[in-house]
């Protein structure tokens, strides 16, 4: 199981999950439990719905900035 959820996608999922849970609590509805799904996928960094479509919001090695020889320079 490879990670297929990037940083921005994780933040959006956490916010949406918390909002859904909050609305469920506000309206005293069990539908708020659906908010656990985006929270869970954000925590494990894997979304099974992305797999059939080949979607990944993670940065690939080609998109990451190269590490200079000798490693990163200390600040």
C-alpha positions in Angstrom: 0.0 0.0 0.0 1.8 3.1 -1.3 0.9 6.6 -0.1 -1.2 8.3 -2.7 -2.3 11.4 -0.8 -0.1 14.5 -0.8 0.2 17.3 1.8 -2.5 19.6 0.5 -4.9 16.7 -0.1 -4.3 15.6 3.6 -5.1 19.1 5.0 -8.3 19.3 2.9 -9.4 15.9 4.1 -8.7 16.8 7.7 -10.7 20.0 7.5 -13.6 18.4 5.6 -13.7 15.5 8.0 -13.8 17.8 11.0 -16.5 19.9 9.5 -18.7 16.9 8.7 -18.2 15.6 12.2 -19.0 19.0 13.7 -22.2 19.3 11.6 -23.2 15.8 12.6 -22.7 16.8 16.3 -24.6 20.1 15.8 -27.6 18.4 14.2 -27.3 15.3 16.5 -27.1 13.0 13.5 -25.2 9.8 13.1 -24.3 11.1 9.5 -21.5 12.9 11.2 -19.7 9.6 11.5 -19.0 9.8 7.7 -16.5 12.5 8.6 -14.2 9.7 10.0 -13.6 8.5 6.5 -11.7 11.5 5.2 -9.8 11.7 8.6 -8.8 8.1 8.3 -7.6 8.4 4.8 -5.6 11.5 5.7 -3.9 9.7 8.6 -2.9 6.7 6.6 -2.1 8.8 3.5 -3.9 6.2 1.3 -7.2 6.6 -0.6 -8.5 3.3 -2.1 -10.8 5.3 -4.4 -7.7 6.7 -6.1 -6.2 3.3 -7.0 -8.5 2.3 -9.9 -8.0 5.7 -11.6 -4.2 5.8 -11.0 -4.5 9.1 -9.1 -1.8 10.2 -6.7 -1.4 13.7 -5.2 2.0 12.9 -3.8 5.0 14.5 -5.3 7.1 12.2 -7.4 10.9 12.1 -7.3 11.0 14.2 -10.5 8.9 17.0 -8.9 11.0 17.1 -5.7 13.9 19.5 -5.6 17.3 17.7 -5.9 19.4 17.2 -2.9 22.9 18.8 -3.4 25.9 16.5 -3.2 27.0 16.1 0.4 23.5 16.5 1.7 21.6 19.6 2.8 23.5 22.5 4.1 23.0 23.2 7.8 21.3 26.5 8.6 
